Amino acid sequence: MFIDNIKIYVKAGDGGNGAVSFHREKYVAAGGPDGGDGGRGGSIIFRIDEGANTLLAFRYKRKFVAENGENGKGGKMHGKNGADVVILVPAGTLIKDAESGKIIFDMANASEYVLCKGGRGGWGNRHFATPTRQIPRFAKSGTKGEEREVVLELKMLAEVGLIGFPNVGKSSILSEISSAKPKIANYHFTTLSPNLGVVRVGEGRGFLAADIPGLIEGASDGLGLGHAFLRHVDRCRLLLHVVDIAGTDGRDPLEDIDKIDNELKKYSPELATRPQIMVANKIDSVDRESGILERFEARARELGRRVIYVSAYTGENLDELVRITASALEELPPLTVYETEITPEEEAVTSSAGVRETHIRREGNKFYVEGEWLYNFMGQINFSDYESLSFFQRVLAKNGVFDKLRKAGIEEGDTVNMYDFEFEFVY
């Protein structure tokens, strides 16, 4: 079974709490506070699995929770850090935010990515001892680990995509020019999932090709199998448009070209402009007296595309096809890598732990703003740094905190309190 789109839930571990402890030892008077710090929570890390080309591993496991950090102990003992959770995905997997659908990260050429960071461990009471407060009976709690729902979407890293109607010989060609061994049979939709194959060009050179399951008219609207796999040609730098030049299924090769082009255009106008080479397969069976070759050549010239006639059955011109394809790739831009669509302000709110609710209560002219996401987020801010403080204000605005304060009746000059951090409200 081929799975290329799935939603999962991930949560990093919470940080351990700091300990409240005092040194107790015979003959040692006034030993003082010795509470240790809590351990860091485990993180959620995505890593590329070079041997995988499907998300099938997530079919039955869709919840990943990292280990919490241990609480600190007496004797200045630091709590154990929580173990990270490493999630293996195929190269080319897009990590998307489940709520907005925006791209968080593209696992195209990075070996790993930390999606959710574990919570920080809290300080033990030994950190709070001062000359005037020698017996601190409190410690700092650990922060919550980040959590979120994400969609994993696989877009294969193939540089070359073989497209065309069912039963035109895409799998046969791939099996002949690469080491791939796809299922081949003389009926429609033999190929139920994309097949990948490494095509060797010589001297350590080569390219990755994908046989995309047959498209049909209406595929971009959800008909047939091809629509489910159109995303896998998104990254392809070059398309090999395979056509049954002999018309063995009773279809007109020229009409096939137009129909496939139309489906690509409806799915993605940009994809329809991708460079194509017309691969006329089954040349060994063509009726050369029918005039199809002349009409096919004329149509290719009209579209500005190169034509190569091959036979997957006899092997005719397959070496030339590989040579032409490799030569064309050298002149094309590199593989597409998708940039993140999440702004830093959105990321700070989205990845925060817990339900992202903001609570406001008023006491006279002072407004208290609280929320679990806010408490965790404030731990990342250096309030003595201007840029960090500006970022803090942008996140508050992005999350609607200022709008909620205005609805609560705040006026210019009133005081806002966020977990002991206070500032004067200015419109």
C-alpha positions as CSV (number, residue, x, y, z in Angstrom):
1,M,0.0,0.0,0.0
2,F,1.2,3.5,-0.9
3,I,0.5,6.3,1.5
4,D,1.7,9.8,0.8
5,N,-0.5,12.1,2.9
6,I,-1.3,11.6,6.6
7,K,-2.0,13.7,9.7
8,I,-0.2,13.0,13.0
9,Y,0.0,14.5,16.5
10,V,3.3,15.3,18.1
11,K,4.2,16.5,21.5
12,A,7.6,17.3,23.1
13,G,8.3,16.4,26.7
14,D,7.7,18.8,29.5
15,G,10.6,20.1,31.5
16,G,11.1,18.8,35.0
17,N,10.4,21.0,38.0
18,G,13.2,22.5,40.1
19,A,13.5,21.0,43.6
20,V,13.1,22.8,47.0
21,S,15.7,21.2,49.3
22,F,18.1,22.3,52.0
23,H,21.5,20.7,52.8
24,R,21.3,18.4,55.8
25,E,24.5,17.0,57.1
26,K,25.9,16.3,60.6
27,Y,28.2,19.0,61.9
28,V,27.2,21.3,59.0
29,A,25.1,24.1,60.3
30,A,23.0,26.2,58.0
31,G,23.8,24.2,54.9
32,G,21.6,26.3,52.8
33,P,19.4,25.5,49.7
34,D,20.6,22.8,47.4
35,G,17.6,22.0,45.2
36,G,18.7,20.8,41.8
37,D,17.3,21.8,38.4
38,G,14.7,19.9,36.5
39,G,15.7,18.0,33.3
40,R,14.9,19.1,29.8
41,G,12.0,17.5,28.0
42,G,12.6,15.4,25.0
43,S,12.2,17.0,21.5
44,I,10.4,15.8,18.4
45,I,12.9,15.4,15.6
46,F,12.3,14.5,12.0
47,R,15.0,12.6,10.2
48,I,15.3,11.3,6.6
49,D,15.1,7.6,6.1
50,E,17.0,6.9,2.9
51,G,15.4,3.6,2.3
52,A,11.7,4.7,2.5
53,N,9.5,6.0,-0.3
54,T,6.1,5.9,1.4
55,L,4.4,7.1,4.7
56,L,3.0,3.6,5.3
57,A,4.8,3.5,8.7
58,F,2.3,6.1,10.0
59,R,-0.8,4.1,9.1
60,Y,-1.2,2.7,12.6
61,K,0.9,5.1,14.7
62,R,-0.1,8.7,14.5
63,K,0.7,10.0,18.0
64,F,4.3,10.7,19.0
65,V,5.0,11.9,22.6
66,A,8.5,12.6,23.9
67,E,9.6,11.8,27.4
68,N,9.3,14.4,30.1
69,G,12.3,15.6,32.0
70,E,12.7,14.4,35.6
71,N,12.3,16.7,38.5
72,G,15.4,18.0,40.2
73,K,16.5,16.5,43.5
74,G,18.3,17.6,46.7
75,G,22.1,17.7,46.8
76,K,22.1,19.9,43.7
77,M,21.2,16.9,41.6
78,H,20.0,17.7,38.1
79,G,16.9,15.8,36.9
80,K,17.4,13.4,33.9
81,N,16.7,14.9,30.5
82,G,13.8,13.3,28.6
83,A,14.6,11.2,25.6
84,D,14.0,12.7,22.2
85,V,11.6,11.0,19.7
86,V,13.1,10.6,16.2
87,I,10.5,10.2,13.4
88,L,11.8,8.8,10.2
89,V,10.3,10.0,6.9
90,P,11.2,9.6,3.3
91,A,13.2,12.3,1.6
92,G,10.9,14.9,0.0
93,T,8.3,14.9,2.8
94,L,6.7,18.2,3.5
95,I,5.7,19.0,7.1
96,K,2.6,21.2,7.1
97,D,0.5,22.8,9.8
98,A,-2.7,20.8,10.0
99,E,-4.8,23.9,10.8
100,S,-3.6,26.4,8.2
101,G,-2.1,24.0,5.6
102,K,1.0,26.1,5.5
103,I,4.4,24.5,4.9
104,I,6.5,24.3,8.0
105,F,9.6,22.5,6.6
106,D,10.6,20.6,3.5
107,M,12.6,17.4,4.2
108,A,14.2,17.6,0.8
109,N,17.9,18.1,1.5
110,A,18.2,18.5,5.3
111,S,19.1,15.4,7.2
112,E,17.0,16.3,10.2
113,Y,14.6,19.0,11.6
114,V,13.5,19.7,15.2
115,L,9.8,20.3,14.9
116,C,8.9,20.6,18.6
117,K,11.4,21.6,21.3
118,G,11.2,20.0,24.7
119,G,10.3,22.1,27.7
120,R,13.1,23.7,29.8
121,G,13.8,22.4,33.2
122,G,12.9,24.6,36.2
123,W,15.5,26.0,38.5
124,G,16.0,24.6,41.9
125,N,15.7,26.9,45.0
126,R,19.5,27.2,45.2
127,H,19.3,29.7,42.3
128,F,17.1,32.0,44.3
129,A,19.3,32.4,47.4
130,T,20.5,36.0,48.0
131,P,22.1,37.7,51.0
132,T,18.7,38.9,52.1
133,R,16.8,35.7,51.2
134,Q,18.9,32.9,52.5
135,I,16.1,30.4,52.8
136,P,14.1,30.4,49.6
137,R,11.2,27.9,49.9
138,F,10.3,28.0,46.3
139,A,11.6,26.7,43.0
140,K,10.7,27.3,39.3
141,S,8.5,24.8,37.5
142,G,9.5,23.4,34.1
143,T,7.9,24.7,31.0
144,K,5.6,22.7,28.8
145,G,6.9,21.0,25.7
146,E,5.6,22.2,22.3
147,E,2.8,20.3,20.7
148,R,1.0,20.4,17.4
149,E,-0.9,18.5,14.7
150,V,0.9,18.3,11.4
151,V,0.2,16.8,8.0
152,L,3.0,14.9,6.3
153,E,2.8,15.1,2.5
154,L,5.3,13.2,0.4
155,K,6.5,14.8,-2.8
156,M,9.1,12.5,-4.3
157,L,12.5,13.8,-5.2
158,A,12.5,12.5,-8.7
159,E,14.2,14.8,-11.2
160,V,12.4,13.1,-14.2
161,G,8.7,12.1,-14.2
162,L,7.2,9.7,-16.7
163,I,3.7,10.7,-17.4
164,G,1.0,9.6,-19.8
165,F,-2.2,7.5,-20.2
166,P,-2.4,4.0,-18.7
167,N,-0.8,1.2,-20.6
168,V,1.5,3.3,-22.8
169,G,4.6,1.7,-21.4
170,K,5.9,4.0,-18.7
171,S,6.7,1.2,-16.3
172,S,8.3,-0.9,-19.1
173,I,10.6,2.0,-20.0
174,L,11.5,2.7,-16.3
175,S,12.4,-1.0,-15.8
176,E,14.7,-1.0,-18.9
177,I,16.6,2.3,-18.2
178,S,16.9,1.8,-14.4
179,S,17.2,-0.8,-11.7
180,A,13.5,-0.4,-10.8
181,K,11.4,-3.5,-11.1
182,P,7.8,-2.3,-11.3
183,K,4.9,-4.6,-12.0
184,I,4.2,-4.8,-15.7
185,A,1.1,-6.2,-17.4
186,N,-1.1,-5.5,-20.4
187,Y,-4.0,-3.9,-18.7
188,H,-4.9,-0.4,-17.4
189,F,-3.8,0.7,-14.0
190,T,-1.3,-2.0,-13.5
191,T,0.8,0.6,-11.6
192,L,-1.0,1.6,-8.4
193,S,1.7,3.7,-6.9
194,P,4.7,5.8,-8.2
195,N,7.8,3.7,-8.9
196,L,11.3,5.2,-8.4
197,G,14.4,4.2,-10.3
198,V,18.0,5.4,-10.4
199,V,19.1,5.8,-14.0
200,R,22.9,5.5,-14.4
201,V,24.6,7.7,-16.9
202,G,28.2,6.7,-16.2
203,E,31.2,7.8,-14.1
204,G,29.1,8.0,-11.0
205,R,26.5,10.2,-12.7
206,G,22.8,9.6,-12.9
207,F,19.3,10.8,-12.1
208,L,16.2,9.7,-10.3
209,A,13.1,8.9,-12.4
210,A,9.6,8.3,-11.3
211,D,6.9,6.4,-13.2
212,I,3.6,8.2,-12.3
213,P,0.5,6.0,-12.4
214,G,-1.6,6.6,-15.6
215,L,-3.5,9.8,-15.9
216,I,-6.9,9.9,-17.6
217,E,-9.1,12.7,-18.7
218,G,-10.6,14.2,-15.6
219,A,-7.7,13.2,-13.3
220,S,-7.3,16.7,-11.9
221,D,-10.9,16.5,-10.8
222,G,-10.4,13.2,-9.0
223,L,-11.1,10.6,-11.6
224,G,-8.9,7.5,-12.0
225,L,-5.7,7.0,-10.0
226,G,-3.4,9.6,-11.5
227,H,-4.9,12.6,-9.5
228,A,-3.7,11.1,-6.2
229,F,-0.1,11.1,-7.5
230,L,0.1,14.4,-9.4
231,R,1.9,15.9,-6.4
232,H,4.8,13.7,-7.1
233,V,5.7,15.4,-10.4
234,D,5.7,18.8,-8.6
235,R,9.5,18.6,-8.1
236,C,10.3,17.1,-11.4
237,R,12.7,19.2,-13.5
238,L,11.8,17.4,-16.7
239,L,8.8,15.4,-17.8
240,L,9.0,12.5,-20.2
241,H,5.6,12.4,-21.9
242,V,5.1,8.8,-23.0
243,V,2.7,8.2,-25.8
244,D,1.6,4.9,-27.5
245,I,2.5,5.9,-31.0
246,A,1.0,2.7,-32.4
247,G,-2.4,3.4,-30.9
248,T,-2.7,-0.2,-29.7
249,D,-5.6,0.7,-27.3
250,G,-7.5,2.4,-30.1
251,R,-6.7,6.0,-28.9
252,D,-5.3,8.8,-31.1
253,P,-1.8,9.6,-29.9
254,L,-2.3,13.3,-30.7
255,E,-5.5,13.5,-28.7
256,D,-3.6,11.8,-25.8
257,I,-1.0,14.6,-25.8
258,D,-3.7,17.3,-25.6
259,K,-5.7,15.5,-22.8
260,I,-2.6,15.0,-20.6
261,D,-1.4,18.5,-21.1
262,N,-4.9,19.8,-20.1
263,E,-4.9,17.7,-16.9
264,L,-1.5,19.1,-16.0
265,K,-2.6,22.6,-16.6
266,K,-5.8,22.2,-14.5
267,Y,-3.8,20.7,-11.6
268,S,-1.0,23.3,-11.8
269,P,-0.5,26.0,-14.5
270,E,3.2,26.1,-13.5
271,L,3.6,22.4,-13.9
272,A,2.1,22.6,-17.4
273,T,5.0,24.8,-18.4
274,R,7.7,22.3,-17.2
275,P,10.0,21.1,-20.0
276,Q,8.8,18.0,-21.8
277,I,10.3,15.4,-24.1
278,M,7.8,13.5,-26.2
279,V,8.6,9.7,-25.9
280,A,6.8,7.9,-28.7
281,N,6.8,4.3,-27.4
282,K,5.9,1.1,-29.3
283,I,7.6,2.3,-32.5
284,D,8.1,-1.4,-33.3
285,S,4.4,-1.8,-33.8
286,V,3.5,1.4,-35.6
287,D,1.9,1.4,-39.0
288,R,4.3,3.7,-40.9
289,E,1.8,4.0,-43.9
290,S,-0.9,5.6,-41.7
291,G,0.8,9.0,-41.6
292,I,0.8,9.1,-37.8
293,L,4.6,9.8,-37.6
294,E,4.3,12.9,-39.8
295,R,1.3,14.2,-37.9
296,F,3.0,13.5,-34.6
297,E,6.2,15.3,-35.7
298,A,4.1,18.3,-36.7
299,R,2.3,18.4,-33.4
300,A,5.6,18.2,-31.5
301,R,7.0,21.1,-33.6
302,E,3.9,23.1,-32.8
303,L,4.4,22.6,-29.1
304,G,8.2,23.2,-29.3
305,R,9.1,19.8,-27.9
306,R,11.7,17.3,-28.8
307,V,10.6,13.8,-30.0
308,I,12.3,10.5,-29.6
309,Y,10.9,7.2,-30.8
310,V,11.6,4.2,-28.6
311,S,10.5,0.6,-28.0
312,A,10.5,-0.7,-24.5
313,Y,9.9,-4.2,-25.9
314,T,12.9,-4.3,-28.3
315,G,15.1,-1.7,-26.4
316,E,15.3,0.5,-29.5
317,N,16.6,4.0,-28.7
318,L,16.4,3.6,-24.9
319,D,20.1,4.4,-24.5
320,E,19.6,7.5,-26.6
321,L,16.6,8.5,-24.4
322,V,18.8,8.3,-21.3
323,R,21.5,10.4,-23.0
324,I,19.1,13.1,-24.2
325,T,17.4,13.2,-20.8
326,A,20.7,13.5,-18.9
327,S,21.8,16.3,-21.3
328,A,18.6,18.2,-20.8
329,L,18.9,18.0,-17.0
330,E,22.3,19.7,-17.1
331,E,20.6,22.8,-18.5
332,L,17.7,23.0,-16.1
333,P,17.4,24.7,-12.7
334,P,18.0,22.6,-9.6
335,L,15.3,20.5,-7.8
336,T,12.5,22.5,-6.2
337,V,12.8,23.0,-2.4
338,Y,9.8,24.5,-0.7
339,E,10.4,27.4,1.7
340,T,8.5,27.7,5.0
341,E,5.2,29.6,4.8
342,I,5.0,30.1,8.6
343,T,6.2,33.4,9.9
344,P,8.2,33.6,13.1
345,E,5.3,35.3,14.8
346,E,2.9,32.5,13.7
347,E,5.5,29.8,14.7
348,A,5.8,31.2,18.2
349,V,2.0,30.8,18.8
350,T,1.4,27.7,16.8
351,S,4.1,25.6,18.4
352,S,3.2,26.6,22.0
353,A,1.9,23.9,24.3
354,G,-1.6,23.5,25.5
355,V,-4.9,25.1,24.4
356,R,-3.9,28.5,23.0
357,E,-6.4,30.5,25.1
358,T,-5.8,34.0,26.5
359,H,-7.5,35.0,29.7
360,I,-7.9,38.6,30.8
361,R,-9.1,39.8,34.2
362,R,-9.3,43.4,35.5
363,E,-8.5,44.8,38.9
364,G,-9.0,48.5,38.9
365,N,-6.7,50.0,36.2
366,K,-4.5,46.9,36.0
367,F,-5.2,44.1,33.5
368,Y,-3.8,40.7,34.1
369,V,-3.2,38.6,31.0
370,E,-2.7,34.9,31.4
371,G,-2.5,31.8,29.2
372,E,-0.4,28.6,29.1
373,W,1.0,29.5,25.6
374,L,1.9,33.0,26.9
375,Y,3.7,31.6,29.9
376,N,5.8,29.3,27.8
377,F,6.5,31.9,25.2
378,M,7.6,34.5,27.6
379,G,10.4,32.1,28.7
380,Q,12.0,32.6,25.3
381,I,12.1,36.4,25.5
382,N,14.9,38.6,26.6
383,F,13.1,41.7,27.8
384,S,16.2,43.7,28.1
385,D,16.9,43.4,24.4
386,Y,15.0,45.8,22.0
387,E,14.7,43.3,19.1
388,S,13.4,40.5,21.4
389,L,10.9,42.8,23.0
390,S,9.7,44.0,19.5
391,F,9.2,40.4,18.5
392,F,7.3,39.8,21.7
393,Q,4.9,42.7,20.9
394,R,4.4,41.4,17.3
395,V,3.4,38.0,18.6
396,L,0.9,39.5,21.1
397,A,-0.6,41.5,18.2
398,K,-0.7,38.4,15.9
399,N,-2.5,36.4,18.6
400,G,-5.1,39.1,19.2
401,V,-4.0,40.0,22.8
402,F,-4.2,43.7,22.2
403,D,-7.6,43.4,20.6
404,K,-8.9,41.4,23.6
405,L,-7.5,44.1,26.0
406,R,-9.4,46.8,24.1
407,K,-12.6,44.8,24.3
408,A,-12.0,44.4,28.0
409,G,-12.0,48.2,28.3
410,I,-8.4,49.0,28.7
411,E,-7.4,52.7,28.2
412,E,-4.2,54.4,27.4
413,G,-2.0,54.6,30.5
414,D,-3.5,51.5,32.2
415,T,-1.1,48.8,33.4
416,V,-0.8,45.4,31.8
417,N,0.6,42.5,33.9
418,M,1.8,39.3,32.3
419,Y,3.3,37.0,34.9
420,D,5.0,39.8,36.8
421,F,6.1,41.6,33.7
422,E,4.3,44.9,33.6
423,F,4.1,47.7,31.0
424,E,1.9,50.7,30.3
425,F,-0.6,50.3,27.6
426,V,-0.3,52.7,24.7
427,Y,-2.6,52.9,21.7
